[in-house]
Amino acid sequence: MIEANLYGVYLPWLLLLAGGALACAWATRRLLAWAGAYRWVWHPALFDLALYVLWLYALTRLTGAFPA
C-alpha cells in the first residue's frame, strides 16, 4: 500500500485520490449542469455517483497506485 507523508501524518494514497476524484467530479457536474445535460439524465444522484466512481478509477489507473 502506498502512503503519502503530509507533515508527519501518513495518509493512504487512495484517500488522496478520492479527494482528487471528488474535485474532478464536482467540476464535471458543474460543467454538465451548465450545458443542460441533466435534462437527459433519469436519476441525477445515481449519475453523479457513477461519475465519481469513473473519476476515481481513472485517477487510480493514471497514477499507477494499484497494479493491474
C-alpha positions in Angstrom: 0.0 0.0 0.0 1.3 3.4 -1.0 1.3 6.1 1.7 1.9 9.8 1.5 3.6 11.8 4.2 1.8 15.1 4.9 3.7 17.0 7.6 4.3 13.8 9.6 0.8 12.3 9.1 0.7 9.3 6.9 -2.3 9.2 4.6 -3.2 6.3 2.3 -2.8 7.1 -1.3 -6.4 6.1 -2.0 -7.7 8.8 0.3 -5.8 11.5 -1.7 -7.1 10.0 -4.9 -10.6 10.0 -3.6 -10.3 13.7 -2.8 -9.0 14.4 -6.3 -11.8 12.4 -7.8 -14.3 14.4 -5.7 -12.9 17.7 -7.1 -12.9 16.4 -10.7 -16.5 15.0 -10.3 -17.7 18.3 -8.9 -16.2 20.3 -11.7 -17.6 17.9 -14.3 -21.0 18.0 -12.6 -21.0 21.8 -12.8 -20.0 21.8 -16.4 -22.7 19.3 -17.3 -25.3 21.3 -15.3 -24.3 24.5 -17.1 -24.5 22.7 -20.5 -28.0 21.4 -19.6 -27.1 17.8 -19.9 -29.0 16.9 -16.7 -32.3 17.3 -18.6 -31.4 13.9 -20.3 -30.4 12.1 -17.0 -33.1 9.9 -15.4 -31.6 9.8 -11.9 -29.1 12.7 -11.2 -27.8 11.3 -7.9 -27.0 7.9 -9.4 -25.4 9.6 -12.4 -23.2 11.7 -10.0 -22.2 8.6 -8.1 -21.2 6.9 -11.3 -19.3 9.9 -12.4 -17.3 10.0 -9.2 -16.5 6.2 -9.5 -15.3 6.7 -13.0 -13.1 9.6 -12.0 -11.7 7.6 -9.1 -10.9 4.7 -11.4 -9.3 7.0 -14.0 -7.1 8.7 -11.4 -6.1 5.3 -9.9 -5.1 3.9 -13.3 -3.3 7.1 -14.3 -1.2 7.3 -11.2 -0.5 3.5 -11.1 -1.5 3.3 -7.4 -2.7 -0.2 -7.8 -1.1 -2.6 -10.3 -3.4 -4.2 -12.8 
